[in-house]
Amino acid sequence: MAGGPGGPIRPHVPGIYRFTATALGASMWFFLMYRAKKDGPVLLGWKHPWDH
């Protein structure tokens, strides 16, 4: 066969891009968990928002 065993291609990106991507991803999950804590039963249909 042509070629040898190759590894995955890993592009070289600046560190600030990786840091920014990690920070934005973490903030997205924190926001989703916060909203799930506040509105989880409504989203799952366990509670109606008009019931007090």
PyMOL CGO cylinders between C-alpha atoms (Angstrom):
from pymol import cmd
from pymol.cgo import CYLINDER

trace = [
    CYLINDER, 0.00, 0.00, 0.00, 1.09, 3.53, -0.60, 0.3, 1, 1, 1, 1, 1, 1,
    CYLINDER, 1.09, 3.53, -0.60, 1.99, 5.58, 2.40, 0.3, 1, 1, 1, 1, 1, 1,
    CYLINDER, 1.99, 5.58, 2.40, 2.64, 4.57, 5.95, 0.3, 1, 1, 1, 1, 1, 1,
    CYLINDER, 2.64, 4.57, 5.95, 0.55, 4.66, 9.05, 0.3, 1, 1, 1, 1, 1, 1,
    CYLINDER, 0.55, 4.66, 9.05, -0.48, 8.22, 9.54, 0.3, 1, 1, 1, 1, 1, 1,
    CYLINDER, -0.48, 8.22, 9.54, -1.93, 9.97, 12.50, 0.3, 1, 1, 1, 1, 1, 1,
    CYLINDER, -1.93, 9.97, 12.50, -4.79, 12.41, 12.68, 0.3, 1, 1, 1, 1, 1, 1,
    CYLINDER, -4.79, 12.41, 12.68, -4.25, 15.84, 11.20, 0.3, 1, 1, 1, 1, 1, 1,
    CYLINDER, -4.25, 15.84, 11.20, -4.03, 18.40, 13.99, 0.3, 1, 1, 1, 1, 1, 1,
    CYLINDER, -4.03, 18.40, 13.99, -4.16, 22.00, 12.80, 0.3, 1, 1, 1, 1, 1, 1,
    CYLINDER, -4.16, 22.00, 12.80, -2.08, 24.51, 14.70, 0.3, 1, 1, 1, 1, 1, 1,
    CYLINDER, -2.08, 24.51, 14.70, -4.25, 27.30, 16.07, 0.3, 1, 1, 1, 1, 1, 1,
    CYLINDER, -4.25, 27.30, 16.07, -3.27, 30.22, 18.26, 0.3, 1, 1, 1, 1, 1, 1,
    CYLINDER, -3.27, 30.22, 18.26, -3.76, 29.74, 21.97, 0.3, 1, 1, 1, 1, 1, 1,
    CYLINDER, -3.76, 29.74, 21.97, -6.21, 32.62, 22.26, 0.3, 1, 1, 1, 1, 1, 1,
    CYLINDER, -6.21, 32.62, 22.26, -8.58, 30.83, 19.86, 0.3, 1, 1, 1, 1, 1, 1,
    CYLINDER, -8.58, 30.83, 19.86, -8.54, 27.69, 21.98, 0.3, 1, 1, 1, 1, 1, 1,
    CYLINDER, -8.54, 27.69, 21.98, -9.02, 29.68, 25.18, 0.3, 1, 1, 1, 1, 1, 1,
    CYLINDER, -9.02, 29.68, 25.18, -11.89, 31.68, 23.68, 0.3, 1, 1, 1, 1, 1, 1,
    CYLINDER, -11.89, 31.68, 23.68, -13.57, 28.54, 22.34, 0.3, 1, 1, 1, 1, 1, 1,
    CYLINDER, -13.57, 28.54, 22.34, -13.29, 26.85, 25.74, 0.3, 1, 1, 1, 1, 1, 1,
    CYLINDER, -13.29, 26.85, 25.74, -14.62, 29.92, 27.56, 0.3, 1, 1, 1, 1, 1, 1,
    CYLINDER, -14.62, 29.92, 27.56, -17.57, 30.34, 25.20, 0.3, 1, 1, 1, 1, 1, 1,
    CYLINDER, -17.57, 30.34, 25.20, -18.40, 26.64, 25.35, 0.3, 1, 1, 1, 1, 1, 1,
    CYLINDER, -18.40, 26.64, 25.35, -18.28, 26.66, 29.15, 0.3, 1, 1, 1, 1, 1, 1,
    CYLINDER, -18.28, 26.66, 29.15, -20.45, 29.78, 29.37, 0.3, 1, 1, 1, 1, 1, 1,
    CYLINDER, -20.45, 29.78, 29.37, -22.98, 28.17, 27.03, 0.3, 1, 1, 1, 1, 1, 1,
    CYLINDER, -22.98, 28.17, 27.03, -23.25, 25.08, 29.27, 0.3, 1, 1, 1, 1, 1, 1,
    CYLINDER, -23.25, 25.08, 29.27, -23.43, 27.21, 32.44, 0.3, 1, 1, 1, 1, 1, 1,
    CYLINDER, -23.43, 27.21, 32.44, -26.29, 29.21, 30.90, 0.3, 1, 1, 1, 1, 1, 1,
    CYLINDER, -26.29, 29.21, 30.90, -28.11, 26.05, 29.79, 0.3, 1, 1, 1, 1, 1, 1,
    CYLINDER, -28.11, 26.05, 29.79, -27.82, 24.52, 33.27, 0.3, 1, 1, 1, 1, 1, 1,
    CYLINDER, -27.82, 24.52, 33.27, -28.99, 27.77, 34.86, 0.3, 1, 1, 1, 1, 1, 1,
    CYLINDER, -28.99, 27.77, 34.86, -32.05, 27.89, 32.61, 0.3, 1, 1, 1, 1, 1, 1,
    CYLINDER, -32.05, 27.89, 32.61, -32.74, 24.20, 33.19, 0.3, 1, 1, 1, 1, 1, 1,
    CYLINDER, -32.74, 24.20, 33.19, -32.67, 24.87, 36.93, 0.3, 1, 1, 1, 1, 1, 1,
    CYLINDER, -32.67, 24.87, 36.93, -35.14, 27.74, 36.56, 0.3, 1, 1, 1, 1, 1, 1,
    CYLINDER, -35.14, 27.74, 36.56, -37.42, 26.39, 33.80, 0.3, 1, 1, 1, 1, 1, 1,
    CYLINDER, -37.42, 26.39, 33.80, -36.75, 22.65, 33.78, 0.3, 1, 1, 1, 1, 1, 1,
    CYLINDER, -36.75, 22.65, 33.78, -40.16, 21.45, 35.00, 0.3, 1, 1, 1, 1, 1, 1,
    CYLINDER, -40.16, 21.45, 35.00, -41.94, 23.73, 32.53, 0.3, 1, 1, 1, 1, 1, 1,
    CYLINDER, -41.94, 23.73, 32.53, -39.82, 22.51, 29.62, 0.3, 1, 1, 1, 1, 1, 1,
    CYLINDER, -39.82, 22.51, 29.62, -40.41, 18.88, 30.56, 0.3, 1, 1, 1, 1, 1, 1,
    CYLINDER, -40.41, 18.88, 30.56, -44.16, 19.42, 30.95, 0.3, 1, 1, 1, 1, 1, 1,
    CYLINDER, -44.16, 19.42, 30.95, -44.22, 18.69, 34.68, 0.3, 1, 1, 1, 1, 1, 1,
    CYLINDER, -44.22, 18.69, 34.68, -45.52, 22.16, 35.55, 0.3, 1, 1, 1, 1, 1, 1,
    CYLINDER, -45.52, 22.16, 35.55, -47.57, 24.70, 33.66, 0.3, 1, 1, 1, 1, 1, 1,
    CYLINDER, -47.57, 24.70, 33.66, -46.29, 28.30, 33.77, 0.3, 1, 1, 1, 1, 1, 1,
    CYLINDER, -46.29, 28.30, 33.77, -49.82, 29.64, 34.30, 0.3, 1, 1, 1, 1, 1, 1,
    CYLINDER, -49.82, 29.64, 34.30, -50.35, 27.49, 37.43, 0.3, 1, 1, 1, 1, 1, 1,
    CYLINDER, -50.35, 27.49, 37.43, -49.31, 29.20, 40.63, 0.3, 1, 1, 1, 1, 1, 1,
]
cmd.load_cgo(trace, "trace")
